[in-house]
Amino acid sequence: MNHTIPEYTLNDGLKVPAIGFGTYSLKGEKGVKSITSAMDTGYRLIDTAYNYENEATVGKAIKQSAVSREDLLISSKLPGRYHAFEKAIVAIQESLYRADLDYYDLYLIHWPNPKQDMYVEAWQALIEAKKRGYIRSIGVSNFLPEHNESLIKETGVAPSLNQIELHPFFDQADQREKDSQHGIVNESWSPIGRGNDAVQDIVKDEQILRIAEAHGKTTTQVILRWHTQLGSIPIPKAGSLQHQQENINIFDFELDEKEMEVISSYNRKDGRLWNQDPSEYEEF
């Protein structure tokens, strides 16, 4: 039985749960089954992206799930090649068509792509898409504080949410602090850092194992709980029902200050695991 999942109220009034479900690389029939299973397990915030090429998979899972569309929060993202205003509007329409949805609850600009420097124009397109009813809430992904400052200065509209790389190796304290000043809620992608060799060490780390044992939890659950207590929404991906259930059952215990500090102590000055620095990285 899942404990009640807390909610955040975004700066535009949308309420979102404190944990979501990542769908990167979940595709086809197998992907549909995994995503449907996640919805039936209790996940309500489902994260996809144009560039994941699985918006249709998410849409199919919504149709197959017993959970009503109104109870779900579906989020997708605008790719870098469509930052021009008209291209962005069409891309959002295409996103909706692929998922067979009337609206997205959240839509984010996937990367700022600072070299092409059109992210403000892309933001203006998201503002327009929200006015048209395509999107309920608009946000960003991988935006540094200076990128968010530019959006606010140029349009007067702050993102509701910023999805960032956040895990014990990279706790993003400065980013989180600056986002919070604008009422921007953070969301953690790759919250355990899966897919990177360094991660295998963190989930077997003796200090974190001791914390997990003290709470009768797994190290993965402890790390996800760390995210929620930092005030960021983790969106772990899990293909199996067992891991989906494990990841969502993190709201029946609390880490104390010392335990939080132990997990944060793994932070590195630049702990990005995939060398994707938003000040330089360009997404296709």
C-alpha positions as CSV (number, residue, x, y, z in Angstrom):
1,M,0.0,0.0,0.0
2,N,1.5,3.4,-1.0
3,H,1.6,6.2,1.5
4,T,0.1,9.4,0.4
5,I,2.4,11.2,-2.1
6,P,2.9,14.8,-1.1
7,E,2.3,17.5,-3.7
8,Y,3.9,20.8,-4.8
9,T,1.9,23.8,-6.0
10,L,3.8,25.3,-8.9
11,N,4.0,29.1,-9.3
12,D,1.1,29.0,-11.8
13,G,-1.1,27.0,-9.5
14,L,-0.7,23.5,-11.0
15,K,-0.4,20.8,-8.3
16,V,2.2,18.1,-9.0
17,P,3.2,15.0,-7.0
18,A,6.6,14.8,-5.2
19,I,7.7,11.9,-7.4
20,G,7.3,11.1,-11.1
21,F,8.0,8.4,-13.6
22,G,10.7,8.7,-16.3
23,T,10.1,7.0,-19.6
24,Y,13.4,7.5,-21.4
25,S,14.1,4.5,-23.7
26,L,10.7,2.8,-22.9
27,K,9.3,2.1,-26.3
28,G,7.0,-0.2,-28.2
29,E,4.8,-2.8,-26.7
30,K,7.2,-3.5,-23.8
31,G,7.3,0.3,-23.1
32,V,3.5,0.5,-23.1
33,K,3.3,-2.3,-20.5
34,S,5.9,-0.7,-18.3
35,I,4.3,2.7,-18.3
36,T,0.8,1.3,-17.8
37,S,2.2,-0.7,-14.9
38,A,3.7,2.5,-13.4
39,M,0.3,4.3,-13.6
40,D,-1.5,1.4,-12.0
41,T,1.2,1.3,-9.3
42,G,0.4,4.9,-8.3
43,Y,2.6,7.2,-10.5
44,R,0.6,10.2,-11.8
45,L,3.4,12.4,-13.2
46,I,4.7,10.8,-16.4
47,D,7.8,12.4,-18.1
48,T,8.5,12.0,-21.8
49,A,10.1,14.2,-24.6
50,Y,9.9,14.7,-28.3
51,N,13.4,13.4,-28.6
52,Y,12.7,10.2,-26.7
53,E,10.6,9.2,-29.6
54,N,8.0,7.5,-27.3
55,E,5.2,10.1,-26.9
56,A,2.9,7.6,-28.8
57,T,4.0,4.9,-26.4
58,V,3.0,7.1,-23.4
59,G,-0.3,7.9,-25.2
60,K,-1.1,4.2,-25.7
61,A,-0.3,3.5,-22.0
62,I,-2.7,6.3,-21.0
63,K,-5.5,4.6,-23.0
64,Q,-4.7,1.2,-21.5
65,S,-4.4,2.3,-17.9
66,A,-7.4,2.2,-15.5
67,V,-6.3,5.7,-14.4
68,S,-8.4,8.5,-15.9
69,R,-6.6,11.1,-18.0
70,E,-7.7,13.9,-15.6
71,D,-5.8,12.2,-12.8
72,L,-2.6,12.1,-14.7
73,L,0.0,14.8,-15.3
74,I,1.8,14.2,-18.6
75,S,5.0,16.2,-19.4
76,S,6.9,16.4,-22.7
77,K,9.7,18.6,-24.0
78,L,10.6,20.7,-27.0
79,P,13.7,19.7,-28.9
80,G,16.6,22.1,-29.7
81,R,16.0,22.1,-33.5
82,Y,12.5,23.7,-33.1
83,H,13.3,26.8,-31.0
84,A,12.0,29.2,-33.7
85,F,8.5,30.4,-32.8
86,E,6.5,28.8,-35.6
87,K,8.5,25.6,-35.6
88,A,8.0,25.3,-31.8
89,I,4.2,25.7,-32.1
90,V,4.0,23.0,-34.8
91,A,6.3,20.7,-32.8
92,I,4.0,21.1,-29.8
93,Q,1.0,20.2,-32.0
94,E,2.9,17.2,-33.3
95,S,3.7,16.1,-29.8
96,L,0.0,16.2,-29.0
97,Y,-1.0,14.3,-32.1
98,R,1.6,11.5,-31.4
99,A,0.4,11.0,-27.9
100,D,-3.2,11.4,-29.0
101,L,-3.8,14.0,-26.3
102,D,-5.8,17.2,-26.2
103,Y,-3.3,18.9,-23.9
104,Y,-0.1,18.4,-22.0
105,D,-0.1,19.2,-18.3
106,L,3.6,20.3,-18.5
107,Y,5.8,21.1,-21.5
108,L,9.4,22.0,-21.1
109,I,12.2,23.4,-23.3
110,H,14.6,20.4,-23.3
111,W,17.9,22.4,-23.4
112,P,18.7,26.1,-23.7
113,N,21.1,25.5,-26.7
114,P,22.9,28.8,-25.9
115,K,25.0,28.8,-29.1
116,Q,22.0,29.1,-31.3
117,D,20.5,31.5,-28.6
118,M,16.8,31.1,-29.5
119,Y,15.6,29.8,-26.2
120,V,13.7,33.1,-25.4
121,E,11.9,32.7,-28.7
122,A,11.1,29.1,-27.8
123,W,9.8,30.3,-24.4
124,Q,7.5,32.9,-26.2
125,A,6.1,29.9,-28.2
126,L,5.4,28.0,-25.0
127,I,3.6,31.0,-23.6
128,E,1.5,31.2,-26.7
129,A,0.8,27.4,-26.6
130,K,-0.4,27.8,-23.0
131,K,-2.8,30.5,-24.1
132,R,-4.2,28.3,-26.8
133,G,-4.8,25.5,-24.3
134,Y,-2.2,23.1,-25.6
135,I,-0.4,23.1,-22.2
136,R,-1.5,23.7,-18.7
137,S,2.0,24.6,-17.3
138,I,5.2,25.6,-18.9
139,G,8.7,25.0,-17.7
140,V,12.3,24.3,-18.8
141,S,14.9,21.6,-18.5
142,N,18.7,22.0,-18.0
143,F,18.4,25.8,-17.8
144,L,21.1,27.6,-15.8
145,P,20.2,30.5,-13.6
146,E,21.3,33.0,-16.2
147,H,19.0,31.4,-18.8
148,N,16.0,31.6,-16.5
149,E,16.9,35.3,-15.7
150,S,16.8,36.0,-19.5
151,L,13.4,34.4,-19.9
152,I,11.9,36.4,-17.0
153,K,13.6,39.6,-18.1
154,E,12.3,39.2,-21.7
155,T,8.8,37.9,-21.1
156,G,7.9,38.5,-17.4
157,V,7.0,34.8,-17.1
158,A,9.1,32.5,-14.9
159,P,9.2,28.8,-15.6
160,S,7.0,26.7,-13.3
161,L,9.6,23.9,-13.2
162,N,13.2,23.3,-14.1
163,Q,14.2,19.6,-14.7
164,I,17.9,19.3,-14.0
165,E,20.6,16.7,-13.6
166,L,20.6,16.0,-9.9
167,H,22.0,13.1,-7.9
168,P,24.4,12.6,-5.0
169,F,27.5,13.4,-7.2
170,F,25.9,16.7,-8.2
171,D,23.5,18.2,-5.7
172,Q,23.0,21.5,-7.6
173,A,22.8,23.6,-4.4
174,D,23.4,26.9,-6.1
175,Q,21.0,26.1,-9.0
176,R,18.3,25.0,-6.6
177,E,18.7,28.1,-4.4
178,K,18.4,30.5,-7.4
179,D,15.5,28.7,-8.9
180,S,13.6,28.8,-5.6
181,Q,14.0,32.6,-5.6
182,H,11.7,32.7,-8.6
183,G,9.3,30.0,-7.3
184,I,10.7,27.5,-9.8
185,V,10.4,23.9,-8.6
186,N,13.2,21.5,-9.5
187,E,12.8,18.1,-10.9
188,S,15.7,15.6,-10.9
189,W,16.5,13.6,-14.0
190,S,18.5,10.5,-13.6
191,P,18.2,10.8,-9.8
192,I,20.3,7.7,-9.0
193,G,22.5,8.4,-12.0
194,R,21.8,5.1,-13.6
195,G,23.8,4.2,-16.8
196,N,27.0,5.5,-15.4
197,D,29.7,3.3,-13.8
198,A,30.1,5.6,-10.8
199,V,26.5,4.9,-9.8
200,Q,27.1,1.2,-9.2
201,D,29.4,2.3,-6.3
202,I,26.9,4.7,-4.7
203,V,24.1,2.1,-4.5
204,K,26.6,-0.3,-2.8
205,D,28.3,2.4,-0.6
206,E,28.8,1.3,3.0
207,Q,27.6,4.6,4.5
208,I,24.4,4.7,2.5
209,L,23.9,1.0,3.1
210,R,24.0,1.7,6.9
211,I,21.4,4.5,6.4
212,A,19.2,2.1,4.4
213,E,19.4,-0.6,7.0
214,A,18.5,1.8,9.8
215,H,15.3,2.6,8.0
216,G,14.5,-0.9,6.6
217,K,14.9,0.5,3.1
218,T,17.0,0.0,0.0
219,T,19.9,2.4,-0.9
220,T,17.9,3.4,-4.0
221,Q,14.9,4.4,-1.8
222,V,17.2,6.3,0.5
223,I,18.7,8.3,-2.4
224,L,15.2,9.1,-3.8
225,R,14.1,10.2,-0.4
226,W,17.1,12.5,-0.2
227,H,15.9,14.2,-3.4
228,T,12.4,14.8,-2.0
229,Q,13.8,16.2,1.2
230,L,16.0,18.6,-0.9
231,G,12.7,19.8,-2.4
232,S,13.3,18.3,-5.8
233,I,11.0,15.9,-7.6
234,P,12.8,12.7,-8.7
235,I,11.6,11.0,-11.9
236,P,13.2,7.5,-11.8
237,K,12.7,5.1,-14.7
238,A,11.9,1.5,-13.9
239,G,10.8,-1.1,-16.3
240,S,9.9,-3.8,-13.7
241,L,6.9,-3.7,-11.4
242,Q,9.2,-4.5,-8.4
243,H,11.4,-1.5,-9.0
244,Q,8.4,0.8,-9.7
245,Q,6.9,-0.2,-6.3
246,E,10.3,0.2,-4.6
247,N,10.9,3.7,-6.0
248,I,7.5,5.1,-5.1
249,N,7.4,3.8,-1.5
250,I,9.6,6.5,0.0
251,F,7.2,8.6,1.9
252,D,6.9,6.5,5.1
253,F,10.3,7.4,6.6
254,E,12.5,10.5,6.9
255,L,16.2,11.1,6.8
256,D,17.7,13.1,9.6
257,E,20.0,16.1,9.0
258,K,23.2,14.0,9.5
259,E,22.0,11.3,7.0
260,M,21.2,14.0,4.5
261,E,24.7,15.4,4.9
262,V,26.2,12.0,4.4
263,I,24.5,11.6,1.0
264,S,25.3,15.2,0.0
265,S,29.0,14.6,0.9
266,Y,29.4,12.8,-2.4
267,N,28.9,16.0,-4.3
268,R,31.7,17.1,-6.6
269,K,32.3,20.6,-8.0
270,D,31.3,19.4,-11.5
271,G,29.8,16.0,-10.9
272,R,27.9,15.9,-14.2
273,L,28.0,12.2,-15.3
274,W,27.5,12.7,-19.0
275,N,29.5,16.0,-19.7
276,Q,26.4,17.8,-20.7
277,D,27.1,21.3,-19.5
278,P,24.0,23.5,-20.4
279,S,26.3,26.5,-20.9
280,E,27.8,24.7,-24.0
281,Y,25.8,21.6,-24.8
282,E,23.6,21.7,-27.9
283,E,20.7,19.3,-28.2
284,F,19.7,18.2,-31.8
